[in-house]
Amino acid sequence: EMEQEAQFILAAVHAYPGGKLALRGVSFRITHGEAVAIIGANGAGKSTLLSHLNGCFFPQKGSVYIGELPVNHHSVEGIRRTVGTVFQDADDQLFMPTVYEDVSFGPLNMGFPPEECAKRVKECLERVEAWHLRDRPPYRLSGGEKRRVAIATALAMGPSLLILDEPTTGLDPRGRRQLIQLLQGFTHTRIIASHDLDLVLDLCPRTLVMKDGAIAADGPTRDLFTNPELLAACHLEQPLRLQGCPNCSTPH
């Protein structure tokens, strides 16, 4: 049952036209309520992996299961209700004349009655502290406001799982801090792809490290981030707060 065990069992191979393998037999399982980061250098396969989890791509070999449901052409509509995706660029997600219409777009399309839609929109915008922005056109919002509204559009579909692709891109420090506090309050299963390893440390007890389309490591975030050889091999830098103060001679 989805509620107990929102899980990905993913064993996928994906090649782009021209034969470049973007995923080579990636396999993992995520259980309900986990917050898991996916990290790796550019080109490691993070975005391709996320695209398999929300049904934008189907595996060319292998399978992806969300709960009991295999991701395929038949199940994709249901999958997209279960999985809320927040894209890296909020402008890819917000396209209606007002914030309110953007957040109501998904529930209306899913056929919810108008009063249920109105209730969802209000709840979701209040949850991300953006109800006061409801009549504003999305293009007039700041980066942080857009990101919060984009999260509200995903929440309005009632997903049990949230996928966030580089959620802090383009945010100023205050917007980033607000976003981290917001995401810390969620009980959804969360999968966060990010270059912001300090954010990962705050939000995700478990991390998958990708390299060249495969999973190089999967384990407790702090253990992986204190393994300089692994990070160097995957072209990643330690989070700033684990790097120790250069002015102190004490090793950490």
VOVO-534785 format. One record per residue (C-alpha): residue number from 1; residue in three letters; x, y, z. Coordinates in Angstrom, 1 decimal. Each point is the difference from the previous one (the first is absolute). Layout:
% residues N
+-----+-----+--------+--------+--------+
:   k :   r :      u :      v :      w :
+-----+-----+--------+--------+--------+
: NUM : ALA :      X :      Y :      Z :
...
+-----+-----+--------+--------+--------+
***
This chain:
% residues 252
+-----+-----+--------+--------+--------+
:   k :   r :      u :      v :      w :
+-----+-----+--------+--------+--------+
:   1 : GLU :    0.0 :    0.0 :    0.0 :
:   2 : MET :    1.4 :    3.4 :   -1.1 :
:   3 : GLU :   -0.5 :    1.6 :    3.4 :
:   4 : GLN :    2.1 :   -2.4 :    1.9 :
:   5 : GLU :    2.7 :   -0.6 :   -2.5 :
:   6 : ALA :    0.5 :    2.7 :   -2.6 :
:   7 : GLN :    3.0 :   -1.7 :   -1.5 :
:   8 : PHE :    2.1 :    0.1 :   -3.1 :
:   9 : ILE :    1.4 :   -3.2 :   -1.1 :
:  10 : LEU :    1.9 :    1.2 :   -3.0 :
:  11 : ALA :    2.2 :   -2.2 :   -2.2 :
:  12 : ALA :    0.3 :    2.0 :   -3.1 :
:  13 : VAL :    2.2 :    0.5 :   -3.0 :
:  14 : HIS :   -0.5 :    3.1 :   -2.1 :
:  15 : ALA :    1.9 :    1.0 :   -3.1 :
:  16 : TYR :   -0.5 :    3.3 :   -1.9 :
:  17 : PRO :   -0.2 :    0.1 :   -3.8 :
:  18 : GLY :    3.6 :   -0.4 :   -1.2 :
:  19 : GLY :    0.6 :   -2.8 :    2.6 :
:  20 : LYS :    1.2 :    2.0 :    3.0 :
:  21 : LEU :   -0.9 :   -2.1 :    3.0 :
:  22 : ALA :   -1.6 :    2.4 :    2.6 :
:  23 : LEU :   -0.9 :   -2.7 :    2.4 :
:  24 : ARG :    1.7 :   -3.3 :    0.3 :
:  25 : GLY :   -2.0 :   -2.4 :    2.1 :
:  26 : VAL :   -0.8 :    2.3 :    2.9 :
:  27 : SER :   -1.8 :   -1.8 :    2.8 :
:  28 : PHE :   -1.3 :    1.1 :    3.3 :
:  29 : ARG :   -3.0 :    0.0 :    2.3 :
:  30 : ILE :   -1.5 :    2.9 :    1.9 :
:  31 : THR :   -2.6 :   -0.6 :    2.7 :
:  32 : HIS :   -2.9 :    2.2 :    1.0 :
:  33 : GLY :    0.9 :    3.2 :    1.9 :
:  34 : GLU :    3.8 :   -0.1 :   -0.8 :
:  35 : ALA :    1.8 :    3.2 :   -1.1 :
:  36 : VAL :    2.7 :   -1.0 :   -2.5 :
:  37 : ALA :    2.5 :    2.1 :   -1.9 :
:  38 : ILE :    1.4 :   -0.8 :   -3.4 :
:  39 : ILE :    3.3 :    1.7 :   -0.6 :
:  40 : GLY :    2.7 :   -0.1 :   -2.6 :
:  41 : ALA :    1.9 :    2.2 :   -2.4 :
:  42 : ASN :   -1.7 :    1.4 :   -3.2 :
:  43 : GLY :   -0.7 :   -2.8 :   -2.4 :
:  44 : ALA :    0.0 :   -2.7 :    2.7 :
:  45 : GLY :   -3.6 :   -0.9 :   -0.9 :
:  46 : LYS :   -2.0 :    1.7 :    2.8 :
:  47 : SER :   -2.6 :    1.7 :   -2.3 :
:  48 : THR :   -0.4 :   -3.1 :   -2.1 :
:  49 : LEU :   -0.6 :   -2.0 :    3.2 :
:  50 : LEU :   -2.7 :    2.5 :    1.2 :
:  51 : SER :   -1.7 :   -0.2 :   -3.3 :
:  52 : HIS :   -0.5 :   -3.7 :    0.5 :
:  53 : LEU :   -1.6 :    0.5 :    3.4 :
:  54 : ASN :   -2.8 :    2.2 :   -1.3 :
:  55 : GLY :   -0.7 :   -1.7 :   -3.2 :
:  56 : CYS :    1.6 :    2.5 :   -2.4 :
:  57 : PHE :    2.3 :   -2.9 :   -1.1 :
:  58 : PHE :   -0.7 :   -3.7 :    0.0 :
:  59 : PRO :    2.9 :   -2.4 :    0.5 :
:  60 : GLN :    1.3 :   -1.5 :   -3.2 :
:  61 : LYS :    1.1 :   -3.0 :    2.0 :
:  62 : GLY :   -1.0 :   -0.9 :    3.5 :
:  63 : SER :   -2.9 :    1.4 :    1.9 :
:  64 : VAL :   -1.1 :    2.7 :    2.4 :
:  65 : TYR :   -2.6 :   -0.6 :    2.7 :
:  66 : ILE :   -1.7 :    2.6 :    2.1 :
:  67 : GLY :   -1.7 :   -1.9 :    2.8 :
:  68 : GLU :   -1.4 :   -3.0 :   -1.8 :
:  69 : LEU :   -0.4 :    1.8 :   -3.3 :
:  70 : PRO :    2.4 :   -0.4 :   -2.9 :
:  71 : VAL :    0.6 :    3.3 :   -1.8 :
:  72 : ASN :   -1.2 :   -0.4 :   -3.6 :
:  73 : HIS :   -2.3 :    1.5 :   -2.6 :
:  74 : HIS :   -3.1 :   -1.4 :    1.7 :
:  75 : SER :    0.9 :    1.1 :    3.6 :
:  76 : VAL :    1.5 :    3.4 :   -0.8 :
:  77 : GLU :   -3.1 :    2.1 :    0.8 :
:  78 : GLY :   -0.3 :   -1.6 :    3.4 :
:  79 : ILE :    3.7 :    0.3 :    0.6 :
:  80 : ARG :    0.0 :    3.7 :   -0.6 :
:  81 : ARG :   -2.7 :    0.4 :    2.6 :
:  82 : THR :    2.1 :   -1.9 :    2.5 :
:  83 : VAL :    3.3 :    1.7 :   -0.8 :
:  84 : GLY :    0.2 :    3.8 :    0.2 :
:  85 : THR :    2.9 :    1.5 :   -1.9 :
:  86 : VAL :    1.6 :    3.4 :    0.6 :
:  87 : PHE :    2.1 :    0.9 :   -2.9 :
:  88 : GLN :    3.4 :    1.7 :    0.1 :
:  89 : ASP :   -1.4 :    3.1 :   -1.8 :
:  90 : ALA :   -3.3 :    1.1 :    1.6 :
:  91 : ASP :   -0.9 :    1.8 :   -3.3 :
:  92 : ASP :   -0.4 :   -3.5 :   -1.5 :
:  93 : GLN :   -2.7 :   -0.6 :    2.5 :
:  94 : LEU :   -1.9 :    3.3 :    0.3 :
:  95 : PHE :   -1.9 :    1.1 :   -3.2 :
:  96 : MET :   -3.4 :    1.3 :    1.1 :
:  97 : PRO :   -0.9 :    3.7 :    0.3 :
:  98 : THR :   -0.1 :   -0.2 :    3.9 :
:  99 : VAL :    1.5 :   -2.1 :    2.7 :
: 100 : TYR :   -3.5 :   -1.2 :    1.1 :
: 101 : GLU :   -0.8 :   -1.3 :   -3.5 :
: 102 : ASP :    3.4 :   -1.7 :   -0.2 :
: 103 : VAL :   -0.6 :   -1.9 :    3.3 :
: 104 : SER :   -3.6 :   -0.9 :   -1.0 :
: 105 : PHE :    1.0 :   -1.2 :   -3.5 :
: 106 : GLY :    1.0 :   -3.6 :    1.0 :
: 107 : PRO :   -3.0 :   -0.8 :    2.3 :
: 108 : LEU :   -2.5 :    1.5 :   -2.5 :
: 109 : ASN :    1.6 :   -2.1 :   -2.8 :
: 110 : MET :   -0.3 :   -3.1 :    2.2 :
: 111 : GLY :   -3.8 :    0.7 :    0.3 :
: 112 : PHE :   -0.3 :    1.1 :    3.6 :
: 113 : PRO :   -3.1 :    2.0 :    0.7 :
: 114 : PRO :    0.5 :    3.8 :    0.2 :
: 115 : GLU :   -0.4 :    0.2 :    3.8 :
: 116 : GLU :    2.5 :   -2.8 :    0.6 :
: 117 : CYS :    2.4 :    1.8 :   -2.4 :
: 118 : ALA :   -0.4 :    3.3 :    1.8 :
: 119 : LYS :    0.7 :   -1.7 :    3.4 :
: 120 : ARG :    3.1 :   -1.7 :   -1.4 :
: 121 : VAL :    1.4 :    3.2 :   -1.5 :
: 122 : LYS :   -0.5 :    1.9 :    3.3 :
: 123 : GLU :    1.5 :   -2.8 :    2.1 :
: 124 : CYS :    3.0 :   -0.4 :   -2.3 :
: 125 : LEU :    0.8 :    3.7 :   -0.4 :
: 126 : GLU :   -0.4 :    0.5 :    3.8 :
: 127 : ARG :    2.4 :   -3.0 :    0.6 :
: 128 : VAL :    2.7 :    1.7 :   -2.1 :
: 129 : GLU :   -0.8 :    3.5 :    1.5 :
: 130 : ALA :   -1.1 :    1.4 :   -3.4 :
: 131 : TRP :   -3.8 :    0.4 :    0.4 :
: 132 : HIS :    0.5 :    3.8 :   -0.1 :
: 133 : LEU :    1.5 :   -0.4 :   -3.5 :
: 134 : ARG :   -3.1 :   -1.7 :   -1.5 :
: 135 : ASP :   -1.0 :    2.8 :   -2.3 :
: 136 : ARG :    3.5 :    0.8 :   -1.2 :
: 137 : PRO :    1.2 :   -1.0 :   -3.5 :
: 138 : PRO :    2.8 :   -2.5 :    0.5 :
: 139 : TYR :    2.5 :    2.0 :   -2.1 :
: 140 : ARG :   -0.2 :    2.8 :    2.7 :
: 141 : LEU :    1.2 :   -2.2 :    2.8 :
: 142 : SER :    3.6 :   -0.3 :    1.4 :
: 143 : GLY :    1.9 :   -3.2 :   -0.5 :
: 144 : GLY :   -0.8 :   -1.3 :    3.5 :
: 145 : GLU :   -3.7 :    0.8 :   -0.4 :
: 146 : LYS :   -0.1 :   -1.8 :   -3.3 :
: 147 : ARG :    1.6 :   -3.0 :    1.5 :
: 148 : ARG :   -2.5 :   -0.1 :    2.8 :
: 149 : VAL :   -2.9 :    0.4 :   -2.4 :
: 150 : ALA :    1.4 :   -2.8 :   -2.2 :
: 151 : ILE :    0.1 :   -2.3 :    3.1 :
: 152 : ALA :   -3.7 :    1.0 :    0.7 :
: 153 : THR :   -0.9 :   -1.0 :   -3.6 :
: 154 : ALA :    1.6 :   -3.4 :    0.6 :
: 155 : LEU :   -1.7 :   -0.4 :    3.5 :
: 156 : ALA :   -3.4 :    0.9 :   -1.4 :
: 157 : MET :   -0.1 :   -3.3 :   -1.9 :
: 158 : GLY :    0.1 :   -1.8 :    3.4 :
: 159 : PRO :    3.2 :   -2.0 :   -0.7 :
: 160 : SER :    1.5 :   -2.4 :    2.5 :
: 161 : LEU :    3.4 :    0.6 :   -1.5 :
: 162 : LEU :    1.9 :    3.2 :   -0.9 :
: 163 : ILE :    2.9 :    0.2 :   -2.4 :
: 164 : LEU :    2.0 :    3.3 :    0.0 :
: 165 : ASP :    2.6 :    0.7 :   -2.6 :
: 166 : GLU :    2.7 :    2.5 :    1.2 :
: 167 : PRO :   -2.5 :    1.8 :    2.3 :
: 168 : THR :    2.4 :    2.8 :    1.1 :
: 169 : THR :    1.1 :    1.1 :   -3.4 :
: 170 : GLY :   -0.1 :    3.7 :   -0.3 :
: 171 : LEU :   -1.2 :    0.6 :    3.5 :
: 172 : ASP :    1.5 :    2.6 :    2.3 :
: 173 : PRO :    1.1 :   -1.1 :    3.5 :
: 174 : ARG :   -3.3 :    1.0 :    1.6 :
: 175 : GLY :   -2.0 :   -1.8 :   -2.7 :
: 176 : ARG :    2.2 :   -3.0 :    0.4 :
: 177 : ARG :   -0.5 :   -0.1 :    3.8 :
: 178 : GLN :   -3.8 :    0.4 :   -0.3 :
: 179 : LEU :    0.0 :   -2.9 :   -2.5 :
: 180 : ILE :    2.0 :   -2.3 :    2.2 :
: 181 : GLN :   -2.4 :    0.8 :    3.0 :
: 182 : LEU :   -3.0 :   -0.7 :   -2.3 :
: 183 : LEU :    1.4 :   -3.4 :   -1.2 :
: 184 : GLN :    1.0 :   -1.0 :    3.5 :
: 185 : GLY :   -3.6 :    0.2 :    1.0 :
: 186 : PHE :   -1.2 :   -2.5 :   -2.7 :
: 187 : THR :   -0.8 :   -3.6 :    0.8 :
: 188 : HIS :   -0.2 :   -1.0 :   -3.7 :
: 189 : THR :    2.6 :   -2.3 :   -1.4 :
: 190 : ARG :    2.5 :    2.5 :   -1.5 :
: 191 : ILE :    2.6 :   -0.5 :   -2.6 :
: 192 : ILE :    2.2 :    3.0 :   -0.5 :
: 193 : ALA :    2.6 :    0.3 :   -2.8 :
: 194 : SER :    2.4 :    2.8 :    1.0 :
: 195 : HIS :    3.5 :    1.5 :   -0.3 :
: 196 : ASP :   -0.6 :    1.7 :    3.3 :
: 197 : LEU :    1.5 :   -2.5 :    2.3 :
: 198 : ASP :   -0.6 :    2.1 :    3.1 :
: 199 : LEU :   -3.7 :   -0.1 :   -0.8 :
: 200 : VAL :    0.3 :   -3.8 :   -0.4 :
: 201 : LEU :    1.6 :   -0.2 :    3.4 :
: 202 : ASP :   -3.0 :    1.9 :    1.5 :
: 203 : LEU :   -2.8 :   -1.9 :   -1.8 :
: 204 : CYS :    1.1 :   -3.5 :   -0.9 :
: 205 : PRO :    1.2 :   -2.7 :    2.4 :
: 206 : ARG :    0.8 :   -2.3 :   -3.1 :
: 207 : THR :    1.9 :    0.9 :   -3.2 :
: 208 : LEU :    0.5 :   -1.8 :   -3.3 :
: 209 : VAL :    3.2 :    1.1 :   -1.7 :
: 210 : MET :   -0.1 :   -0.3 :   -3.8 :
: 211 : LYS :    2.9 :   -0.2 :   -2.4 :
: 212 : ASP :    0.0 :   -0.7 :   -3.7 :
: 213 : GLY :   -3.7 :   -1.2 :    0.1 :
: 214 : ALA :    0.5 :   -2.5 :    2.8 :
: 215 : ILE :   -0.3 :    0.2 :    3.8 :
: 216 : ALA :    3.5 :    0.3 :    1.5 :
: 217 : ALA :   -1.2 :    0.0 :    3.6 :
: 218 : ASP :   -3.3 :   -0.2 :    2.0 :
: 219 : GLY :    0.1 :    0.6 :    3.7 :
: 220 : PRO :   -0.4 :    2.4 :    3.0 :
: 221 : THR :    0.7 :    3.5 :   -1.3 :
: 222 : ARG :    2.5 :    0.9 :    2.7 :
: 223 : ASP :    2.1 :   -3.1 :   -0.6 :
: 224 : LEU :    0.2 :    0.6 :   -3.7 :
: 225 : PHE :    0.8 :    3.7 :    0.5 :
: 226 : THR :    2.9 :   -0.8 :    2.3 :
: 227 : ASN :    1.5 :   -2.3 :   -2.6 :
: 228 : PRO :    2.4 :    2.3 :   -1.9 :
: 229 : GLU :    1.1 :   -2.7 :   -2.4 :
: 230 : LEU :   -3.5 :   -0.8 :   -1.1 :
: 231 : LEU :   -0.9 :    3.6 :   -0.5 :
: 232 : ALA :    3.2 :    0.7 :   -1.9 :
: 233 : ALA :   -0.6 :   -3.0 :   -2.2 :
: 234 : CYS :   -3.5 :    1.3 :   -0.8 :
: 235 : HIS :    1.2 :    3.6 :   -0.6 :
: 236 : LEU :   -1.8 :    1.4 :    3.1 :
: 237 : GLU :    1.1 :    2.4 :    2.7 :
: 238 : GLN :   -0.7 :   -0.6 :    3.7 :
: 239 : PRO :   -2.8 :    2.2 :    1.4 :
: 240 : LEU :    1.5 :    3.2 :    1.3 :
: 241 : ARG :   -0.9 :   -0.6 :    3.6 :
: 242 : LEU :    1.9 :   -3.4 :    0.0 :
: 243 : GLN :    3.1 :    1.6 :   -1.5 :
: 244 : GLY :    1.2 :    1.3 :    3.3 :
: 245 : CYS :    1.3 :    3.5 :    0.6 :
: 246 : PRO :    3.2 :    0.7 :   -2.0 :
: 247 : ASN :    1.2 :    2.2 :    2.9 :
: 248 : CYS :   -0.2 :   -2.7 :    2.5 :
: 249 : SER :    2.7 :   -2.6 :    0.1 :
: 250 : THR :   -2.1 :   -2.6 :    1.7 :
: 251 : PRO :   -0.9 :   -2.9 :   -2.4 :
: 252 : HIS :   -3.7 :   -0.8 :    0.0 :
+-----+-----+--------+--------+--------+
***
